[in-house]
Amino acid sequence: MTDSHLLHQLIDRAAAQTPTAAALTYGKASLAYGDLQAAIARFASGLMALGLQRGERVAIYLEKRFETVIASFGAPAAGGVFVPLNPLLKPEQVGYILRDCNVRVLVTSAARLALLPETLAACRDLRHVVVLDAGTAPSACGALNLLCWDDLLAAPPLSGHRLIDTDVVSILYTSGSTGKPKGVVLSHRNMVAGARSVASYLENHAGDTLLAALPLSFDAGFSQLTTAFHAGARVVLLNYLLPRDVIKAIEREKVTGLTAVPPLYIQLTQLAWPESIGEHLRYFANTGGRMPRQTLDTLRRHLPRSQPFLMYGLTEAFRSTYLPPAEVDRRPDSIGKAIPNAEILVLREDGSPCAANEPGELVHRGALVGLGYWNDPEKTAERYKPLPGRENGLVLPEIAVFSGDTVRMDEAGFLYFIGRRDEMMKTSGYRVSPTEVEEILYATQMVGECVAFGIDDERLGQAIQVIATPPTNGPLDVAALLAECRQRMPTYMVPANIETRNGPLPRNPNGKIDRKTLATEWVAARLG
């Protein structure tokens, strides 16, 4: 095999070249490329034996481990579509995703399955649940076919459905502006082209060891797998509890490449770094928000021989820009230029290109542009649009991603992030919808009215601030409300602070609670 066109072929290619080389490390165990390829083939055969049809969705609700990777590549090898679920999600969010994209097969653990009985009962399209540790799983799961991982992999060899690179490979869910997560649909071509592009500028090679510290449900987290497998490198899977666990893993595994989000880097700068790490950590890369200058400077003092890569990406196009290490001293606030095989434009609202240093919308065109939002033609039409004035004679116009982010491009072509055009919050590397936070607060029935917004925070990027009025039946118990939030929300979504006000909250001309005015007044009051 000379090249990869489909996602699982990244592993096929590496296995053909170096079957005994380590592909994955988890804890004290490692899995070679040849063994990983064989496990993926068995998983795909198991899905075919279940009757999985082309394009049907397979959800994976697990922490990072060998089986997570096998299922993520095995579902596409069968012709299915993998849907990674962030292990931090609560049952309500898991249920929404399972229903929204009509998941047919769920892969999970017994402990996680025990949290989902009511959720799964409402998932009408779900037929099969594959459990890793079936010995401790419920013996029955309603009408669902419950089977253990080993039994699935024991199915006789079966060929998967025929695929081409424009077929759907995955649906990655990210917070949406209306409150519910939206599923970004990606093709095999998107992911394979992204792996090839990122590996080229990071200069990844078979001798590299990459640390998978980010969730695999993140585009940047999953990119650690695809980039490494394209190069034939090794990935260390890490589920860390404390930031020092990351440093220990880097030292123990002699990691050569680390990609993380600013909040984690901020925590890491507060710890001691063994000098030996500088002997093997070739680069560290930032994604998921702007790296604070002080954090970057501290990291470079800790790691004087490691190259810093500052990156920008959006799930809708997997990866967009990077700043070469040679430019960091001259342009530490820049998000760089387009990655290989992509073009980044800065456009006015009428679609015309902006002048140098004129703010405009970042627009991404190229092989990494996704296929749209799952089952949401309206939102897809807002973000995925033809480029104005380009090749008007084409019957099928080229579609680009309009990011919703405001940037500027200097005279040398370097880009600088200015802000978002919508009200989405970016906290701990996650995009969070204020509406989603508000809906959960209302569901507690512990508030009258409420509004959520992001405020600048050096550690988190943005912290989630809530202003709420008491319910009609009594005072607002902030401590109890926060405790309820921790039960209903992933950790990154829990408000940093809840401020109580007497209602009603101010409205805008459309009669909606005026989030923008409340946020502006809140910040002004703190500055004044």
N, C-alpha and C positions, 0 to 999 in steps of 0.2 A: 504494500500500500504506500503510495507516494504522497498522498495528501488526505486531509480530513474534510468532509463536507457535512457530515452529520455529527451530532454531539458525541455519541458513544464511540465514533471512529477515532476521536482523540486518544482514547485508551487503547483501541485496537492497534493503532499506529505505534504507540509507545511499547505495547506488549510484543509486537512483531520485531521491534528493534532490540529491546532489552527486557525480556520476560521476567528475569530474576531481580531486576532493580526494584527497590522499594517505591511504591506509589503513595502509600498512606501509612501514617503512624498514629496510633491511638493508645494512650497510656504506654505500656511497655511492649505492646504488640505492633507488628508491621505487616503490611499486605503488599505482596509483589504485584507488578503490573500483570503478569500472566495469570495469577490467581484472581486478581480483581476482574480481569476480562472474563474469566470463566464464571465467576459469581454473577456478573451482570447478565451473561447469556442464560444462566439458570433462572435468574429472576424473570427475565423476559419470557422464557419458556413457560414459567409458572403462570404469568399473566395471560399468555395465549391459551393455556389450558383452562383458565377461568372464563374464556370467551371474550376477552377484552377486544373491543372494536377499535379501528383506526381513529385516533384523535380523542378517545375517551380519557377522562382525567383520573390521575392517581395522586392522591394527597399523601404527604409525608409529614407526620407530626412527631418528630423525634429531636433529641439533642444531637450534636455532632458525634458520629460514630461510623464504623465501617458500613453498617446496614443503611444508614442515611445516604451515603454516597452510592452504594450499589443500587438502591431503589431509584435515586435521582437520575442515574444513567441507564438503568435497566428498563424503566417505563418507556422512555423514548426508543430504546432498542427494540421494544415490542411494537412500536408504532403509536404508543400512547403519549399523553401529555402530563408531565410531572408538575405538581403544585406544592411547593415547599411551604410549610406553616411554621412561623416563628414559634419556638417552644415556649416563649414568654406569654403567648396569647392565652386568654381565658376561654372556657367552653363557649361562651356566647359569641366571641369573635371567630372561633374555630367553626362553629355551626353556620355562621353567616357565609363564610367562604365555601364550605362544603356544599351549601345549597346554591350559592350564587353561580358556581361553575359546574354544578351537577356532577360532583365527584362520584365515580363508580367504585373505586377501591381506595381504602384507607390503610396506610401502614403506620403502626404506632406501637407503643409499649403497653404492658398490662397496667402499669401505674397511671399512665395517661388515659387509657381506655376507661378506667374506673371513674374518671371525672366526667365522662361523656354520655352516660346512658340516655338522659333526657334529650341531649343535643342530637344524638344519632337517630333517635326515634322520629325526629322531624325532617330527616334528610331522605327524601323519597327516592332519589336516584341511587343512593348508596346500596351496594349489594354485598360487598366483601370487606372484611376487616382482617388484615394480616398482622398478627401480634408476635413480637420478637420473643417474649418470654411467656409463651402460652400456658405454661404450667401454673402460673399464678394469675392468669386471666379468668374472667367470669366464664363459666362453662356454657352459658347461653347469652346471646346478644340479640334478643328479639327475633325478627325474621332474617337477620343478617347471617351470612355465611362466615363463621369465625374459624380461621385456620392459622396454624403456627408458621413461622418463617421457614423453618427447616422443611416442613411438608411442601410449601410452595416451591422451594428450590429443588425438591426431589422429582418434579414433573419431568416427563420425557422431553428430549430436545424438540423444539418446534421453532420454525422460522417466524420472524415478526412480519408485520405488514410492510409492503414496499414504501419507501419514503424518498422524498427529494428535499433539498436544503431549504426550500421556502415553506415546508410544512411546519405546523406549530409544534414546538418542543416543550414550552413551559408557560405557566401563568404565574407571574410574581405579583403578589398583592401589596399595595402601598396605600397609605391613607388618602382619601379623596376629599375634595372641598365641600361635598354635601354631607359628610359625616360618616358614610359607609366606605370601607376600603374598596378600591377599584383594582381590577385585575389587568395588569399589563401583559399583553400577549406577545411572546417572543418566538421567533423561528429558529431552526437549527442554524441557518445562515447568520442570524444576529449573534448567537453565542460563539460560534466557531470563528467568525470574522473578528469578534471582540477579543477572543483569546489570542488570535494571531497578532492583532494590533498591539495589545497591551504587552505581550511577551516581547515584541520587537523593541519597544522603547525602554522597557525595564531590562532588556538584554538577558532574559531568563534562559537557562540552559539546564542540561540534565544533571549537573552537579548542584543545583540549587535545592534548598529546603525552605518552603514557604510555611508560615504559621497561619492557620485558619482560626483567627480570633473572633472575626465578625460572624453574625448569624448567616447560615447558608441560604436563608430566605431573602437576604439582601442581594442586590445585583453585585455589589462590590465583594460581598462575602463569597458568593458562588464563583465569582471571577477568580478567586485564589485557586479553585480546583481546575477550572478550564485553562487558565494560563499555565499552571504547573504541568498539567497533562499534555498540553500542546508541546511543551519543552521536554517532556520526559522526566520532570523533576519530582521531588517528594513533597507531600503536604502533611503537616502535623495538625491533627484535629484537637482543638482545645476548648473545653467548656470550663471557663475559669470563674472562680468565686471572688477572688481578690486580684487587684492589679499586679501584685508581686508574683502571682502565679504565671502571668504573662512573661515577666522577666526571667523567672526560673525556667520556663519552657524554652525561651530563646537561648538561654545559656546551655541547658541540658542537651537540646537537640541540635545545637550549632546552626540555628536558623540564619539564613542568608537574606531573606526578604520578609518584611513586616508591613502589612497594610492595616490601618486602624482609623478611627474617627477622632476628632479633636478632644471630646471629653475623656476618652481613654488615654490619649497622649498627655493631657493635662495631669491626670493621676500618675502616669508613669514618670513624669518629670520630677515628682515629689519623692521618688524612691532612689535608692543607690543602685547604680548600674555597675556590675562587675566589669573590670577592664577587659577581660577576655572576650566579651561580646563584640567589642570593636574589631577583633581579629577576624570575625566571620560574618557579621551583619553587613551585607554589601549595600543595602538600601532600606530606607523606611519611607512609606508612602501614606499620604493623607487623603481622605475622602469624606464625604458627608458633611461638609461645612468648612468655613474658613479656619485655618490654623492660627491661633493667636500668635503674634510676633514673639512675645516673651517665651511661649511654649516652644516655638521653633528654635529660638536661640538657645534655650536650655538643652533641648535634644541634641543640637549640634555640638554643644560643649561636652555632653555625655558621649557622643558618637562622632568624633571628629573625622573618622575615616569612612563613615557611612554616607551615602548619597541621599539627599532629601528629594522626594518627588511630590509636588503639590498637585492634586488632581481635582477635577470636577466631573460629575456625572449625573445623569438622571435615568431612572429606571426605564423610561420610555425609549432610551437609546443606549442603555447599558454602560457606556463610558463616552465622554466627549472631549475633554481637554487635559493636558498635563503641562507643568512647567519644568523644563529640563533643569537638572541640578546646577548647571553652569550659570543659569539666570537668576538663581535664588537670591544672591547678594544684591543684584541690581534691581530685581522686581519681586521682593518677598510677598507683596500683597496681590500678585497676579495669579490667575488660574491657568495661565499659559496660553498655548495654541492648540489647535485641533490635533487629536491623536492621528496616527497613520490611517489612511483609507476613510477619512471623514472630512467634511467641510463645515466650519462653524461661521454663521453669518450673524450680523447684528442689524436688525431691521426696524424701521419705523412702523407705526400702525397701518400705514397704507401699503406696506410691503417693500418700500424703497430702502436701499441700504443707507445706514447712518454714516455721517462723516466721522473722521477721527475724533475720539473722545466724546462723541455724542451718545447719550444713553439710549438704548434700544433693547428689543427683545432678542435673547439668544435663540437661534434657530439652528438645528442640527440636520444635516443631510448626509446620506451615505448608507453603507451596508448594515450599519448597526441600528437603523431606525426600525422600531418594532412595528407590529401589525395592528395596534390599536388597543382599546380597552374591551375586555370581555363583556359581551352582551350589553353594551352601552354606546350605541351609535351617536348619541348627542354629545357625550364627552369626547368621543373619538374625533368627531368633526371639529371640536374646539381646539384640539391639540395637534392632530395629524391633518395637515393641509397641503395642497399644492403650493409650490413656490411661485409667487407672482412674477410674470414676465419671463419665465424659463420655458423654452421649448414649447411654445403655444400650439405648434402643429401636431404634437403628440396626441394620439387617441387616448392613451392612458397616461395622465400626467404623473410626474414624480411626486411622491409624498414625503414631506419633511416633518420633523417634530418642532413645534413651537413651544418652547419650554415654560413660558410664563415668568421667567427670570429676567430681570433687567441688568444689563452689563454695558460696558463700554470697551471699545477697542482703540488702543493707542496707535500712533503713527507707524510703529514697528510691527503691528499686528497682534500684540499681546492683549489678552482679555482681562478685565477686572470686574468682579461681581459687585453689584450695587444693592440688589434686594429682590424680593418676590413681589409679583403684581397681585397675588391673591393673599388670603389671610392664613395660609398654612403656616404652622409652627415647625421649626426644626430644633429638636431637642435630643441630646445624647445620640446624634446621628440619625434619628428617626424623623420622618415627616409625620406630623400629627394634625389632624383636622380639629379646629376648635369646636365644630358642630358635633363631632363624635364625642368629645369630652362632655359637652353640654347635654347630649342625649342621655348619657349614662348618669349624669347628675340628676336629671329630671326623673329617670327611672327609679332612683332611690326614694323619691317622694319626700325628700328631706329638705328641699329648697322650694321657694316660690318661683322666682325668676333667676336666671344665671347667665353669665357670659364668660367665655374663656379667651385669652389672648396670650401671645408670647412676649416676654420682655428679655432684653439682652442680658446674657449671663456668661461670664468669662469661662466658666467650667462646663456648662451644658450647651453653649451656643445660644439657646433660648430656654428660659424657665417658663412653666405654665402658670399663669396667674388667673385666678377666678374671682369674680365679684358676684355675690349671690344675695338674694333677699330671703328672709325667713319664710317658712311655709305658713299657710293660713291657720294651722292648728297649734302654733307655738313658736318658740325661739329656734334659731338655727344653731345646732350643736356642731361646731366646726370639727372637733376631735372625732366625733362619731361619724361625720360625713367623710372625713379623710380615711378612717378605718374601713368604711364601706367601699370607698374608691379603691383601696388596696385589694379588696376582695374581687372587685369587678373589672379592674383595669390591669393591663401590663404595667410593670414598674415604671417604665419610661413615660407613661401617660398620666400618672398620678400628679395632681397639681402640687406645685411647690408651696403655694400659699392660697388660702381662701379668705377673702375679705367680705364681711357682712355689711350690707346697706339696707336701709328701709326703702321699700319700693314705692311706686314702680320704677324700673330702670328706664332711662331715656330712650326714645324711639327716633329712627330716621324718617324721612318723608314717606317711605314705603311701609311704615308701621312696624318695621323690624327693630329689635333691640340694637342700638347704635354701638356696635362693638368698637369701631374705629375711634369714636369720640371718647368712650370710656377708657380705652387704652391710652389715648393721648393725654387725657386728664390725669390718669393714674401716674404716668411717667412724669408729667409736669409737676405734680404734687411732691414727688420724691426729689426732684431736682431743685424745686423751689425751697 
